[in-house]
Amino acid sequence: MTRRYLAAQGKAIFDRTCALCHETYSTRGTLRDYQRRGFHWLVWLRDLDLGGVLADDMGLGKTVQTLALLQAEVSSGRAQG
C-alpha cells in the first residue's frame, strides 16, 4: 500500500465519521467549526482504537470538545452515564 492510498483511506474514514457523528451528541451550546473538527477527529481516533491529545492555545474549547465526545460515548452506549 502506498502512502497516498493510506492517506486517501484515512480521509474517507474521517469524512464518514464526520457525517455519522454530526448530530449524535447534544450539549447546551454549539460547537464552533474548529471545535467540531476537533470533536470529529477525536471520534475518528476512537473508532480506530487510537488515542490522541488535543493541544492548542488556552481558551479555544478543548473542554467543550471533550464533553461532546463523552456525551457521544454515552449516547452511543459505549460508556455509562
C-alpha positions in Angstrom: 0.0 0.0 0.0 1.2 3.4 -0.8 1.3 6.4 1.4 -1.1 8.2 -0.9 -3.6 5.3 -0.8 -3.5 5.2 3.0 -4.0 8.9 3.3 -7.0 8.7 1.0 -8.4 5.8 3.0 -7.9 7.8 6.2 -9.6 10.8 4.8 -12.5 8.7 3.6 -13.0 7.2 7.0 -12.7 10.6 8.7 -15.3 12.1 6.3 -17.7 9.2 7.0 -17.2 9.6 10.7 -17.9 13.4 10.5 -21.2 12.7 8.7 -22.2 10.0 11.2 -21.4 11.9 14.3 -22.7 15.3 13.1 -25.8 15.1 15.2 -25.0 12.3 17.6 -24.2 14.5 20.6 -26.1 17.0 22.5 -24.8 19.9 24.5 -26.3 23.0 25.7 -24.1 25.0 23.4 -23.0 24.9 19.8 -19.5 23.9 18.8 -17.6 26.3 16.6 -16.3 24.9 13.3 -12.8 24.3 14.6 -14.2 22.7 17.7 -16.4 20.4 15.6 -13.4 19.4 13.5 -11.5 18.5 16.8 -14.5 16.6 18.0 -14.8 14.7 14.8 -11.1 13.9 14.9 -11.5 12.5 18.5 -14.4 10.3 17.3 -12.4 9.2 14.3 -9.5 8.2 16.6 -11.8 6.4 18.9 -13.3 4.4 16.1 -9.8 3.3 15.1 -9.0 2.5 18.7 -6.3 5.1 18.7 -5.5 7.8 21.3 -4.8 11.5 20.7 -4.1 14.7 22.5 -6.0 18.0 22.0 -3.4 20.8 22.2 -3.9 24.4 21.3 -3.9 27.9 22.8 -5.8 28.3 26.1 -9.5 29.1 25.7 -10.2 27.5 22.4 -12.6 24.9 23.7 -10.7 21.7 24.5 -13.1 21.1 27.4 -16.2 21.6 25.3 -14.8 19.1 22.7 -14.0 16.6 25.4 -17.5 16.9 26.9 -19.1 16.5 23.4 -17.0 13.3 23.0 -18.1 12.0 26.4 -21.7 12.8 25.5 -21.3 10.9 22.2 -19.9 7.9 24.1 -22.8 7.9 26.5 -25.4 8.4 23.7 -23.8 5.5 21.6 -23.9 3.2 24.6 -20.1 2.8 24.6 -19.9 4.5 28.1 -22.1 4.6 31.1 -23.6 8.0 32.1 
